[in-house]
Amino acid sequence: MALVLPLVYPILDSAYLPHLGRVAFLDRLGQSLADADVRLLEYRNKPGSDAAVLADACQLRAAMPHTTLILDDRVDVALAAGFNGVHVDAGDLPVAVARALMDSEAVIGTSASSEEQLTAAMESPADYIAFGPVFPTTTKQTAASPIGLEGVRRYRSLAGPGAKLVAAAGITLETAPAILEAGADSVAVSAAIFHRPEPAAEFKRWIALLGDSVR
């Protein structure tokens, strides 16, 4: 599909969610993010059971009916919850298999933490490629070294103008403009938004700085 990629790609990690009052929390959070005009959101729950991830995903879907929702890893759960797509990495289902299982309009993303992985991802039917880490991060476990702004420029040069590239890991409101200027189409943000007391208000701060345009 022709993906319209927002400049800010929020990733909601399950570590942010409370164990008690989770349903009500997700309902309030989802509605506030939808009201803040979050157009695309990824939900990531690495340790959760299929049943637990499905429950969270269904709650988000109900709270954000018009938002493009992406689920990390689990194609079957994404389909069951009515999500718009999945993000699959090494060790998950291959991009081509995820594409075959979901409908033709589904958004399929993948990741690259090396130039070799970037080349392989570009040969797949992925709609976008998340790459990094750009800077050190504590949100996502990775053994790859940060690539910095020069790495962003290198990845853009290797990918060419047609690929949709999402820069990920360690990105802050202060560093995001330079990352976009260096060639990323979007910045994926988790802790910098969801560790704030009011994530929706923080998302609005990002949009106010970066602009509401899409690529």
C-alpha positions, 0 to 999 in steps of 0.5 A: 500500500502507499503508506502515509508516514507521519513525522512522529511514530509513537511506540507504546510499550507494555512496560508503561502500562499498569497491572491494576486498572489496565483496561480503564487506563488504556481506554483513557490513554487511547482516547487522549492520543486519538484526540491529540490526532495521533495518526499511527501508533505501534503497540509492543508487548514482548513478554505478554501472552497472546491472550494478554496482548489481544486484550490490550490490543482490542482495548486500544482498537476500541479507543482509537477507531480511526488511528492506524494501529500496528502490533509488534511481532504477532500477526495472528493477534493483529488480525484478531484485534482488527489492527491495521498492520504489524512490525516484524523483526528478525526471529518473527515471521518473514515480511513476505509471510506477514504480507501474505497472511494480512490483506493487501492494504495492511501496513507491514514494517520491519527493522534494520540494525546494519547496512546488510539488514537494510539491503535485505529489508529493501528487497522485502515487501515491507512498507517501511523500515525502522533503523537504528539505534540512532542514539543509546536507548534503554527502552528496547534491548539491542546489541547494535551500536548507535549510528548517530546522525552520520549513520542516518545520512548513510542509511538514507543514501543506501536506501535511496529516495523511495524507501520509507525510513523510520529512525528509532531509539534514543530520540528526543525532542531536541534531536528529532529535527536534525534526524529528520533533516539527515534523511529519516522520514519519521522518528519512532519515539517511546520513552520520550513520550510515554514516560511523561505524565501526559503522553498526549500533551507531550505528543502535541509538543512534538507536533508543534515543533516538527510540524503536522506534515506527513511523508 
